[in-house]
Amino acid sequence: VQLQASGGGLVQVGASLRLSCAASGLSSYPMYWSMGWFRQAPDKEREFVAAISGRGRPIKYADSVTGQFTISRDYAKNTVNLQMNNLKPEDTAVYYCAADYDPHSIVRTTTGEIVYWGQGTLVTVSS
């Protein structure tokens, strides 16, 4: 499994960004794979942001981004996207795409349970 994240950058407070992650190697059954995003701010642990099951539901968000971020999948392109609105300085972090073999659509949110990671894309929100 390979994950290629893109879309990070430097933005000002209140701006929007859209992250994308292209996945390859998920076999012929992408519906068995949950995909999501985690982030790691400087000097902090990596934390869950959002995830979506292979079947499109359930979708989970961290409390800190609920109502601000939206995760979606494009099954034709094998991508997962994260629309981030009204960005705040505390959203500054390296964002990592993740993939999890999840045939029962559990949608795991714990960092230690995730096996496949992308390389990360930096989001910097300047005040």
Phi and psi in radians as a Rosetta constraint file:
Dihedral C 1 N 2 CA 2 C 2 CIRCULARHARMONIC -2.200 0.35
Dihedral N 2 CA 2 C 2 N 3 CIRCULARHARMONIC 2.398 0.35
Dihedral C 2 N 3 CA 3 C 3 CIRCULARHARMONIC -2.206 0.35
Dihedral N 3 CA 3 C 3 N 4 CIRCULARHARMONIC 2.233 0.35
Dihedral C 3 N 4 CA 4 C 4 CIRCULARHARMONIC -2.123 0.35
Dihedral N 4 CA 4 C 4 N 5 CIRCULARHARMONIC 1.912 0.35
Dihedral C 4 N 5 CA 5 C 5 CIRCULARHARMONIC -1.644 0.35
Dihedral N 5 CA 5 C 5 N 6 CIRCULARHARMONIC 2.616 0.35
Dihedral C 5 N 6 CA 6 C 6 CIRCULARHARMONIC -2.682 0.35
Dihedral N 6 CA 6 C 6 N 7 CIRCULARHARMONIC 2.919 0.35
Dihedral C 6 N 7 CA 7 C 7 CIRCULARHARMONIC 1.891 0.35
Dihedral N 7 CA 7 C 7 N 8 CIRCULARHARMONIC -0.073 0.35
Dihedral C 7 N 8 CA 8 C 8 CIRCULARHARMONIC -1.241 0.35
Dihedral N 8 CA 8 C 8 N 9 CIRCULARHARMONIC 2.999 0.35
Dihedral C 8 N 9 CA 9 C 9 CIRCULARHARMONIC 2.948 0.35
Dihedral N 9 CA 9 C 9 N 10 CIRCULARHARMONIC -3.022 0.35
Dihedral C 9 N 10 CA 10 C 10 CIRCULARHARMONIC -1.803 0.35
Dihedral N 10 CA 10 C 10 N 11 CIRCULARHARMONIC 2.136 0.35
Dihedral C 10 N 11 CA 11 C 11 CIRCULARHARMONIC -2.366 0.35
Dihedral N 11 CA 11 C 11 N 12 CIRCULARHARMONIC 2.913 0.35
Dihedral C 11 N 12 CA 12 C 12 CIRCULARHARMONIC -1.639 0.35
Dihedral N 12 CA 12 C 12 N 13 CIRCULARHARMONIC 2.833 0.35
Dihedral C 12 N 13 CA 13 C 13 CIRCULARHARMONIC -0.937 0.35
Dihedral N 13 CA 13 C 13 N 14 CIRCULARHARMONIC 2.368 0.35
Dihedral C 13 N 14 CA 14 C 14 CIRCULARHARMONIC 1.585 0.35
Dihedral N 14 CA 14 C 14 N 15 CIRCULARHARMONIC -0.178 0.35
Dihedral C 14 N 15 CA 15 C 15 CIRCULARHARMONIC -1.342 0.35
Dihedral N 15 CA 15 C 15 N 16 CIRCULARHARMONIC 3.034 0.35
Dihedral C 15 N 16 CA 16 C 16 CIRCULARHARMONIC -2.114 0.35
Dihedral N 16 CA 16 C 16 N 17 CIRCULARHARMONIC 2.647 0.35
Dihedral C 16 N 17 CA 17 C 17 CIRCULARHARMONIC -2.480 0.35
Dihedral N 17 CA 17 C 17 N 18 CIRCULARHARMONIC 2.677 0.35
Dihedral C 17 N 18 CA 18 C 18 CIRCULARHARMONIC -2.192 0.35
Dihedral N 18 CA 18 C 18 N 19 CIRCULARHARMONIC 2.045 0.35
Dihedral C 18 N 19 CA 19 C 19 CIRCULARHARMONIC -1.638 0.35
Dihedral N 19 CA 19 C 19 N 20 CIRCULARHARMONIC 2.532 0.35
Dihedral C 19 N 20 CA 20 C 20 CIRCULARHARMONIC -2.262 0.35
Dihedral N 20 CA 20 C 20 N 21 CIRCULARHARMONIC 2.627 0.35
Dihedral C 20 N 21 CA 21 C 21 CIRCULARHARMONIC -2.409 0.35
Dihedral N 21 CA 21 C 21 N 22 CIRCULARHARMONIC 2.083 0.35
Dihedral C 21 N 22 CA 22 C 22 CIRCULARHARMONIC -1.668 0.35
Dihedral N 22 CA 22 C 22 N 23 CIRCULARHARMONIC 2.256 0.35
Dihedral C 22 N 23 CA 23 C 23 CIRCULARHARMONIC -1.933 0.35
Dihedral N 23 CA 23 C 23 N 24 CIRCULARHARMONIC 2.478 0.35
Dihedral C 23 N 24 CA 24 C 24 CIRCULARHARMONIC -2.364 0.35
Dihedral N 24 CA 24 C 24 N 25 CIRCULARHARMONIC 2.672 0.35
Dihedral C 24 N 25 CA 25 C 25 CIRCULARHARMONIC 1.461 0.35
Dihedral N 25 CA 25 C 25 N 26 CIRCULARHARMONIC 0.348 0.35
Dihedral C 25 N 26 CA 26 C 26 CIRCULARHARMONIC -1.481 0.35
Dihedral N 26 CA 26 C 26 N 27 CIRCULARHARMONIC 0.173 0.35
Dihedral C 26 N 27 CA 27 C 27 CIRCULARHARMONIC 1.257 0.35
Dihedral N 27 CA 27 C 27 N 28 CIRCULARHARMONIC -2.962 0.35
Dihedral C 27 N 28 CA 28 C 28 CIRCULARHARMONIC -1.496 0.35
Dihedral N 28 CA 28 C 28 N 29 CIRCULARHARMONIC 0.062 0.35
Dihedral C 28 N 29 CA 29 C 29 CIRCULARHARMONIC -2.198 0.35
Dihedral N 29 CA 29 C 29 N 30 CIRCULARHARMONIC 1.233 0.35
Dihedral C 29 N 30 CA 30 C 30 CIRCULARHARMONIC -1.047 0.35
Dihedral N 30 CA 30 C 30 N 31 CIRCULARHARMONIC -0.358 0.35
Dihedral C 30 N 31 CA 31 C 31 CIRCULARHARMONIC -1.160 0.35
Dihedral N 31 CA 31 C 31 N 32 CIRCULARHARMONIC -0.258 0.35
Dihedral C 31 N 32 CA 32 C 32 CIRCULARHARMONIC -1.575 0.35
Dihedral N 32 CA 32 C 32 N 33 CIRCULARHARMONIC 0.032 0.35
Dihedral C 32 N 33 CA 33 C 33 CIRCULARHARMONIC -2.054 0.35
Dihedral N 33 CA 33 C 33 N 34 CIRCULARHARMONIC 2.123 0.35
Dihedral C 33 N 34 CA 34 C 34 CIRCULARHARMONIC -1.427 0.35
Dihedral N 34 CA 34 C 34 N 35 CIRCULARHARMONIC 2.618 0.35
Dihedral C 34 N 35 CA 35 C 35 CIRCULARHARMONIC -2.356 0.35
Dihedral N 35 CA 35 C 35 N 36 CIRCULARHARMONIC 2.635 0.35
Dihedral C 35 N 36 CA 36 C 36 CIRCULARHARMONIC -2.876 0.35
Dihedral N 36 CA 36 C 36 N 37 CIRCULARHARMONIC -3.001 0.35
Dihedral C 36 N 37 CA 37 C 37 CIRCULARHARMONIC -2.292 0.35
Dihedral N 37 CA 37 C 37 N 38 CIRCULARHARMONIC 2.433 0.35
Dihedral C 37 N 38 CA 38 C 38 CIRCULARHARMONIC -2.191 0.35
Dihedral N 38 CA 38 C 38 N 39 CIRCULARHARMONIC 2.901 0.35
Dihedral C 38 N 39 CA 39 C 39 CIRCULARHARMONIC -2.505 0.35
Dihedral N 39 CA 39 C 39 N 40 CIRCULARHARMONIC 2.708 0.35
Dihedral C 39 N 40 CA 40 C 40 CIRCULARHARMONIC -2.384 0.35
Dihedral N 40 CA 40 C 40 N 41 CIRCULARHARMONIC 1.976 0.35
Dihedral C 40 N 41 CA 41 C 41 CIRCULARHARMONIC -1.478 0.35
Dihedral N 41 CA 41 C 41 N 42 CIRCULARHARMONIC 2.790 0.35
Dihedral C 41 N 42 CA 42 C 42 CIRCULARHARMONIC -0.949 0.35
Dihedral N 42 CA 42 C 42 N 43 CIRCULARHARMONIC 2.281 0.35
Dihedral C 42 N 43 CA 43 C 43 CIRCULARHARMONIC 1.130 0.35
Dihedral N 43 CA 43 C 43 N 44 CIRCULARHARMONIC 0.388 0.35
Dihedral C 43 N 44 CA 44 C 44 CIRCULARHARMONIC -2.227 0.35
Dihedral N 44 CA 44 C 44 N 45 CIRCULARHARMONIC 2.863 0.35
Dihedral C 44 N 45 CA 45 C 45 CIRCULARHARMONIC -1.307 0.35
Dihedral N 45 CA 45 C 45 N 46 CIRCULARHARMONIC 2.705 0.35
Dihedral C 45 N 46 CA 46 C 46 CIRCULARHARMONIC -1.186 0.35
Dihedral N 46 CA 46 C 46 N 47 CIRCULARHARMONIC 2.394 0.35
Dihedral C 46 N 47 CA 47 C 47 CIRCULARHARMONIC -2.304 0.35
Dihedral N 47 CA 47 C 47 N 48 CIRCULARHARMONIC 2.689 0.35
Dihedral C 47 N 48 CA 48 C 48 CIRCULARHARMONIC -1.211 0.35
Dihedral N 48 CA 48 C 48 N 49 CIRCULARHARMONIC 2.490 0.35
Dihedral C 48 N 49 CA 49 C 49 CIRCULARHARMONIC -2.058 0.35
Dihedral N 49 CA 49 C 49 N 50 CIRCULARHARMONIC -1.042 0.35
Dihedral C 49 N 50 CA 50 C 50 CIRCULARHARMONIC -2.796 0.35
Dihedral N 50 CA 50 C 50 N 51 CIRCULARHARMONIC 2.676 0.35
Dihedral C 50 N 51 CA 51 C 51 CIRCULARHARMONIC -2.697 0.35
Dihedral N 51 CA 51 C 51 N 52 CIRCULARHARMONIC 2.702 0.35
Dihedral C 51 N 52 CA 52 C 52 CIRCULARHARMONIC -2.420 0.35
Dihedral N 52 CA 52 C 52 N 53 CIRCULARHARMONIC 2.412 0.35
Dihedral C 52 N 53 CA 53 C 53 CIRCULARHARMONIC -1.306 0.35
Dihedral N 53 CA 53 C 53 N 54 CIRCULARHARMONIC 2.920 0.35
Dihedral C 53 N 54 CA 54 C 54 CIRCULARHARMONIC -1.112 0.35
Dihedral N 54 CA 54 C 54 N 55 CIRCULARHARMONIC -0.390 0.35
Dihedral C 54 N 55 CA 55 C 55 CIRCULARHARMONIC -1.672 0.35
Dihedral N 55 CA 55 C 55 N 56 CIRCULARHARMONIC 0.050 0.35
Dihedral C 55 N 56 CA 56 C 56 CIRCULARHARMONIC 1.599 0.35
Dihedral N 56 CA 56 C 56 N 57 CIRCULARHARMONIC -0.320 0.35
Dihedral C 56 N 57 CA 57 C 57 CIRCULARHARMONIC -2.542 0.35
Dihedral N 57 CA 57 C 57 N 58 CIRCULARHARMONIC 2.434 0.35
Dihedral C 57 N 58 CA 58 C 58 CIRCULARHARMONIC -1.408 0.35
Dihedral N 58 CA 58 C 58 N 59 CIRCULARHARMONIC 2.905 0.35
Dihedral C 58 N 59 CA 59 C 59 CIRCULARHARMONIC -2.102 0.35
Dihedral N 59 CA 59 C 59 N 60 CIRCULARHARMONIC 2.366 0.35
Dihedral C 59 N 60 CA 60 C 60 CIRCULARHARMONIC -2.192 0.35
Dihedral N 60 CA 60 C 60 N 61 CIRCULARHARMONIC 2.534 0.35
Dihedral C 60 N 61 CA 61 C 61 CIRCULARHARMONIC -2.287 0.35
Dihedral N 61 CA 61 C 61 N 62 CIRCULARHARMONIC 2.591 0.35
Dihedral C 61 N 62 CA 62 C 62 CIRCULARHARMONIC -1.184 0.35
Dihedral N 62 CA 62 C 62 N 63 CIRCULARHARMONIC 2.559 0.35
Dihedral C 62 N 63 CA 63 C 63 CIRCULARHARMONIC -0.976 0.35
Dihedral N 63 CA 63 C 63 N 64 CIRCULARHARMONIC -0.595 0.35
Dihedral C 63 N 64 CA 64 C 64 CIRCULARHARMONIC -1.214 0.35
Dihedral N 64 CA 64 C 64 N 65 CIRCULARHARMONIC -0.294 0.35
Dihedral C 64 N 65 CA 65 C 65 CIRCULARHARMONIC -2.089 0.35
Dihedral N 65 CA 65 C 65 N 66 CIRCULARHARMONIC -0.019 0.35
Dihedral C 65 N 66 CA 66 C 66 CIRCULARHARMONIC -1.055 0.35
Dihedral N 66 CA 66 C 66 N 67 CIRCULARHARMONIC 2.251 0.35
Dihedral C 66 N 67 CA 67 C 67 CIRCULARHARMONIC 1.509 0.35
Dihedral N 67 CA 67 C 67 N 68 CIRCULARHARMONIC -0.187 0.35
Dihedral C 67 N 68 CA 68 C 68 CIRCULARHARMONIC -1.922 0.35
Dihedral N 68 CA 68 C 68 N 69 CIRCULARHARMONIC -0.665 0.35
Dihedral C 68 N 69 CA 69 C 69 CIRCULARHARMONIC -1.938 0.35
Dihedral N 69 CA 69 C 69 N 70 CIRCULARHARMONIC 2.617 0.35
Dihedral C 69 N 70 CA 70 C 70 CIRCULARHARMONIC -2.334 0.35
Dihedral N 70 CA 70 C 70 N 71 CIRCULARHARMONIC 2.236 0.35
Dihedral C 70 N 71 CA 71 C 71 CIRCULARHARMONIC -1.798 0.35
Dihedral N 71 CA 71 C 71 N 72 CIRCULARHARMONIC 2.528 0.35
Dihedral C 71 N 72 CA 72 C 72 CIRCULARHARMONIC -2.628 0.35
Dihedral N 72 CA 72 C 72 N 73 CIRCULARHARMONIC 2.847 0.35
Dihedral C 72 N 73 CA 73 C 73 CIRCULARHARMONIC -2.230 0.35
Dihedral N 73 CA 73 C 73 N 74 CIRCULARHARMONIC 2.542 0.35
Dihedral C 73 N 74 CA 74 C 74 CIRCULARHARMONIC -2.017 0.35
Dihedral N 74 CA 74 C 74 N 75 CIRCULARHARMONIC 1.811 0.35
Dihedral C 74 N 75 CA 75 C 75 CIRCULARHARMONIC -1.263 0.35
Dihedral N 75 CA 75 C 75 N 76 CIRCULARHARMONIC -0.519 0.35
Dihedral C 75 N 76 CA 76 C 76 CIRCULARHARMONIC -1.149 0.35
Dihedral N 76 CA 76 C 76 N 77 CIRCULARHARMONIC -0.631 0.35
Dihedral C 76 N 77 CA 77 C 77 CIRCULARHARMONIC -1.729 0.35
Dihedral N 77 CA 77 C 77 N 78 CIRCULARHARMONIC -0.075 0.35
Dihedral C 77 N 78 CA 78 C 78 CIRCULARHARMONIC 0.975 0.35
Dihedral N 78 CA 78 C 78 N 79 CIRCULARHARMONIC 0.825 0.35
Dihedral C 78 N 79 CA 79 C 79 CIRCULARHARMONIC -2.156 0.35
Dihedral N 79 CA 79 C 79 N 80 CIRCULARHARMONIC 2.718 0.35
Dihedral C 79 N 80 CA 80 C 80 CIRCULARHARMONIC -2.182 0.35
Dihedral N 80 CA 80 C 80 N 81 CIRCULARHARMONIC 2.379 0.35
Dihedral C 80 N 81 CA 81 C 81 CIRCULARHARMONIC -2.091 0.35
Dihedral N 81 CA 81 C 81 N 82 CIRCULARHARMONIC 2.634 0.35
Dihedral C 81 N 82 CA 82 C 82 CIRCULARHARMONIC -2.267 0.35
Dihedral N 82 CA 82 C 82 N 83 CIRCULARHARMONIC 1.896 0.35
Dihedral C 82 N 83 CA 83 C 83 CIRCULARHARMONIC -1.538 0.35
Dihedral N 83 CA 83 C 83 N 84 CIRCULARHARMONIC 2.093 0.35
Dihedral C 83 N 84 CA 84 C 84 CIRCULARHARMONIC -2.023 0.35
Dihedral N 84 CA 84 C 84 N 85 CIRCULARHARMONIC 2.057 0.35
Dihedral C 84 N 85 CA 85 C 85 CIRCULARHARMONIC -1.967 0.35
Dihedral N 85 CA 85 C 85 N 86 CIRCULARHARMONIC 2.779 0.35
Dihedral C 85 N 86 CA 86 C 86 CIRCULARHARMONIC 0.840 0.35
Dihedral N 86 CA 86 C 86 N 87 CIRCULARHARMONIC 0.942 0.35
Dihedral C 86 N 87 CA 87 C 87 CIRCULARHARMONIC -1.150 0.35
Dihedral N 87 CA 87 C 87 N 88 CIRCULARHARMONIC 2.547 0.35
Dihedral C 87 N 88 CA 88 C 88 CIRCULARHARMONIC -2.148 0.35
Dihedral N 88 CA 88 C 88 N 89 CIRCULARHARMONIC 2.778 0.35
Dihedral C 88 N 89 CA 89 C 89 CIRCULARHARMONIC -0.956 0.35
Dihedral N 89 CA 89 C 89 N 90 CIRCULARHARMONIC -0.595 0.35
Dihedral C 89 N 90 CA 90 C 90 CIRCULARHARMONIC -1.234 0.35
Dihedral N 90 CA 90 C 90 N 91 CIRCULARHARMONIC -0.131 0.35
Dihedral C 90 N 91 CA 91 C 91 CIRCULARHARMONIC -1.486 0.35
Dihedral N 91 CA 91 C 91 N 92 CIRCULARHARMONIC -0.111 0.35
Dihedral C 91 N 92 CA 92 C 92 CIRCULARHARMONIC -1.090 0.35
Dihedral N 92 CA 92 C 92 N 93 CIRCULARHARMONIC 2.164 0.35
Dihedral C 92 N 93 CA 93 C 93 CIRCULARHARMONIC -3.098 0.35
Dihedral N 93 CA 93 C 93 N 94 CIRCULARHARMONIC 2.945 0.35
Dihedral C 93 N 94 CA 94 C 94 CIRCULARHARMONIC -1.535 0.35
Dihedral N 94 CA 94 C 94 N 95 CIRCULARHARMONIC 2.201 0.35
Dihedral C 94 N 95 CA 95 C 95 CIRCULARHARMONIC -1.759 0.35
Dihedral N 95 CA 95 C 95 N 96 CIRCULARHARMONIC 2.255 0.35
Dihedral C 95 N 96 CA 96 C 96 CIRCULARHARMONIC -1.995 0.35
Dihedral N 96 CA 96 C 96 N 97 CIRCULARHARMONIC 2.299 0.35
Dihedral C 96 N 97 CA 97 C 97 CIRCULARHARMONIC -1.420 0.35
Dihedral N 97 CA 97 C 97 N 98 CIRCULARHARMONIC 2.547 0.35
Dihedral C 97 N 98 CA 98 C 98 CIRCULARHARMONIC -2.411 0.35
Dihedral N 98 CA 98 C 98 N 99 CIRCULARHARMONIC 2.598 0.35
Dihedral C 98 N 99 CA 99 C 99 CIRCULARHARMONIC -2.294 0.35
Dihedral N 99 CA 99 C 99 N 100 CIRCULARHARMONIC 2.460 0.35
Dihedral C 99 N 100 CA 100 C 100 CIRCULARHARMONIC -2.428 0.35
Dihedral N 100 CA 100 C 100 N 101 CIRCULARHARMONIC 2.184 0.35
Dihedral C 100 N 101 CA 101 C 101 CIRCULARHARMONIC -1.192 0.35
Dihedral N 101 CA 101 C 101 N 102 CIRCULARHARMONIC 2.011 0.35
Dihedral C 101 N 102 CA 102 C 102 CIRCULARHARMONIC -2.554 0.35
Dihedral N 102 CA 102 C 102 N 103 CIRCULARHARMONIC 1.141 0.35
Dihedral C 102 N 103 CA 103 C 103 CIRCULARHARMONIC -1.122 0.35
Dihedral N 103 CA 103 C 103 N 104 CIRCULARHARMONIC -0.308 0.35
Dihedral C 103 N 104 CA 104 C 104 CIRCULARHARMONIC -1.769 0.35
Dihedral N 104 CA 104 C 104 N 105 CIRCULARHARMONIC 0.167 0.35
Dihedral C 104 N 105 CA 105 C 105 CIRCULARHARMONIC 0.953 0.35
Dihedral N 105 CA 105 C 105 N 106 CIRCULARHARMONIC 0.823 0.35
Dihedral C 105 N 106 CA 106 C 106 CIRCULARHARMONIC -1.323 0.35
Dihedral N 106 CA 106 C 106 N 107 CIRCULARHARMONIC -0.666 0.35
Dihedral C 106 N 107 CA 107 C 107 CIRCULARHARMONIC 1.094 0.35
Dihedral N 107 CA 107 C 107 N 108 CIRCULARHARMONIC 1.380 0.35
Dihedral C 107 N 108 CA 108 C 108 CIRCULARHARMONIC -1.256 0.35
Dihedral N 108 CA 108 C 108 N 109 CIRCULARHARMONIC 2.522 0.35
Dihedral C 108 N 109 CA 109 C 109 CIRCULARHARMONIC -2.157 0.35
Dihedral N 109 CA 109 C 109 N 110 CIRCULARHARMONIC 0.086 0.35
Dihedral C 109 N 110 CA 110 C 110 CIRCULARHARMONIC -1.674 0.35
Dihedral N 110 CA 110 C 110 N 111 CIRCULARHARMONIC 2.261 0.35
Dihedral C 110 N 111 CA 111 C 111 CIRCULARHARMONIC -0.940 0.35
Dihedral N 111 CA 111 C 111 N 112 CIRCULARHARMONIC -0.736 0.35
Dihedral C 111 N 112 CA 112 C 112 CIRCULARHARMONIC -1.167 0.35
Dihedral N 112 CA 112 C 112 N 113 CIRCULARHARMONIC -0.285 0.35
Dihedral C 112 N 113 CA 113 C 113 CIRCULARHARMONIC -1.567 0.35
Dihedral N 113 CA 113 C 113 N 114 CIRCULARHARMONIC -0.192 0.35
Dihedral C 113 N 114 CA 114 C 114 CIRCULARHARMONIC -1.577 0.35
Dihedral N 114 CA 114 C 114 N 115 CIRCULARHARMONIC 2.302 0.35
Dihedral C 114 N 115 CA 115 C 115 CIRCULARHARMONIC -1.727 0.35
Dihedral N 115 CA 115 C 115 N 116 CIRCULARHARMONIC -0.677 0.35
Dihedral C 115 N 116 CA 116 C 116 CIRCULARHARMONIC -1.873 0.35
Dihedral N 116 CA 116 C 116 N 117 CIRCULARHARMONIC 2.211 0.35
Dihedral C 116 N 117 CA 117 C 117 CIRCULARHARMONIC -2.245 0.35
Dihedral N 117 CA 117 C 117 N 118 CIRCULARHARMONIC 2.558 0.35
Dihedral C 117 N 118 CA 118 C 118 CIRCULARHARMONIC -1.475 0.35
Dihedral N 118 CA 118 C 118 N 119 CIRCULARHARMONIC -3.109 0.35
Dihedral C 118 N 119 CA 119 C 119 CIRCULARHARMONIC -1.443 0.35
Dihedral N 119 CA 119 C 119 N 120 CIRCULARHARMONIC -0.210 0.35
Dihedral C 119 N 120 CA 120 C 120 CIRCULARHARMONIC 1.622 0.35
Dihedral N 120 CA 120 C 120 N 121 CIRCULARHARMONIC 2.528 0.35
Dihedral C 120 N 121 CA 121 C 121 CIRCULARHARMONIC -2.364 0.35
Dihedral N 121 CA 121 C 121 N 122 CIRCULARHARMONIC 2.342 0.35
Dihedral C 121 N 122 CA 122 C 122 CIRCULARHARMONIC -1.498 0.35
Dihedral N 122 CA 122 C 122 N 123 CIRCULARHARMONIC 2.259 0.35
Dihedral C 122 N 123 CA 123 C 123 CIRCULARHARMONIC -2.027 0.35
Dihedral N 123 CA 123 C 123 N 124 CIRCULARHARMONIC 2.138 0.35
Dihedral C 123 N 124 CA 124 C 124 CIRCULARHARMONIC -2.122 0.35
Dihedral N 124 CA 124 C 124 N 125 CIRCULARHARMONIC 2.152 0.35
Dihedral C 124 N 125 CA 125 C 125 CIRCULARHARMONIC -1.924 0.35
Dihedral N 125 CA 125 C 125 N 126 CIRCULARHARMONIC 2.019 0.35
Dihedral C 125 N 126 CA 126 C 126 CIRCULARHARMONIC -1.731 0.35
Dihedral N 126 CA 126 C 126 N 127 CIRCULARHARMONIC 2.398 0.35
